[in-house]
C-alpha cells in the first residue's frame, strides 16, 4: 500500500465534522468534500476497517500538457475562468489530482496581476 492509497482511504473514511454546513458537496469520486473543511474529520476506526479490504490503486500516471492563451485573459466577475484539458482517448479513466502552474509576463508595469 502506498501514499496514494492512504490518501484515498483517509478521504473515503472521514466524517463530516460540521454536518450542518451548506458547503458539503459530493465530488466525482462519490466522496463528501467541503471547501472549508476538506474531507472532514479523520475517523481512524473507519480508516482501519476500509484499509483491511482496500484494493491497491494502480501505478501513478502523469500527463503533462502545455497551453498558451492569447492576452488579455479575462476573468469572469465570479473570479473564475475555464481552461480545457484534452487527453488522448482512453489514456485516463480517473483523475486523483490536478496541478496547475501559471506563468505570465508583460512589458507593461502592473499589467499582470494575481490576487
C-alpha positions in Angstrom: 0.0 0.0 0.0 1.4 3.4 -1.0 0.8 7.1 -0.1 -1.9 7.4 -2.7 -3.8 4.5 -1.1 -3.5 6.1 2.3 -4.7 9.5 1.0 -7.8 7.9 -0.6 -8.6 5.7 2.4 -8.5 8.8 4.7 -10.8 10.7 2.3 -13.3 7.9 1.9 -13.4 7.2 5.7 -13.7 10.8 7.0 -16.7 12.1 8.8 -18.4 15.4 8.3 -17.2 17.5 11.2 -19.9 20.1 10.6 -22.8 18.3 9.1 -24.9 21.5 9.1 -22.6 23.4 6.8 -24.1 24.1 3.4 -20.7 23.7 1.8 -20.7 19.9 1.6 -20.7 18.5 -1.9 -20.2 15.0 -3.3 -17.2 15.0 -5.6 -16.9 13.0 -8.8 -15.4 10.1 -6.8 -18.6 10.0 -4.6 -16.8 11.4 -1.6 -18.1 14.3 0.5 -15.9 17.4 0.3 -16.2 20.9 1.8 -14.0 23.8 0.6 -13.6 24.9 4.2 -13.3 21.5 6.0 -11.8 19.4 3.2 -12.9 15.8 3.6 -13.9 16.3 7.2 -12.7 14.8 10.5 -10.4 11.8 10.5 -12.1 8.6 11.6 -9.4 6.1 12.5 -11.7 3.1 13.0 -13.4 3.6 9.6 -10.0 4.1 8.0 -8.6 0.8 9.5 -11.7 -1.1 8.5 -11.5 0.3 5.0 -7.8 -0.4 4.7 -8.3 -4.1 5.6 -10.4 -4.6 2.4 -8.7 -2.0 0.2 -7.5 -2.9 -3.3 -4.3 -1.1 -4.1 -4.5 1.6 -6.7 -2.6 1.1 -10.0 0.6 2.8 -10.9 0.7 6.6 -11.0 0.5 8.1 -14.5 1.3 11.7 -15.1 0.1 13.6 -18.1 1.7 17.0 -18.9 0.2 19.5 -21.2 1.3 23.0 -22.1 -1.1 25.6 -23.3 -0.8 29.3 -24.3 -3.5 31.9 -24.1 -3.9 35.0 -26.2 -3.8 38.1 -24.0 -5.7 39.5 -22.4 -7.2 36.6 -20.5 -10.4 38.0 -19.0 -11.5 36.5 -15.6 -15.3 36.5 -15.1 -16.9 38.6 -12.3 -17.2 35.3 -10.3 -13.4 35.2 -10.2 -13.1 32.1 -12.3 -12.1 31.3 -15.9 -12.2 28.0 -17.7 -9.5 26.0 -19.4 -10.0 22.8 -21.2 -7.6 19.9 -20.9 -7.8 17.3 -23.7 -6.4 13.9 -23.0 -5.7 11.2 -25.6 -8.8 8.8 -25.8 -8.6 6.0 -23.2 -5.5 7.4 -21.5 -7.1 8.4 -18.3 -10.2 6.9 -16.6 -9.9 8.6 -13.2 -8.2 11.8 -12.0 -6.8 11.9 -8.4 -5.5 15.4 -8.6 -4.6 18.2 -10.9 -1.7 20.6 -10.5 -1.9 23.9 -12.4 1.1 26.1 -12.9 0.5 29.5 -14.3 3.2 31.9 -15.6 2.6 35.3 -17.0 4.7 38.2 -18.2 4.2 41.6 -19.6 6.3 44.5 -20.7 3.8 46.9 -19.0 4.4 47.5 -15.3 1.3 46.4 -13.3 -0.3 44.7 -16.3 0.0 41.2 -14.8 -1.8 40.8 -11.5 -2.6 37.8 -9.4 -4.8 38.0 -6.3 
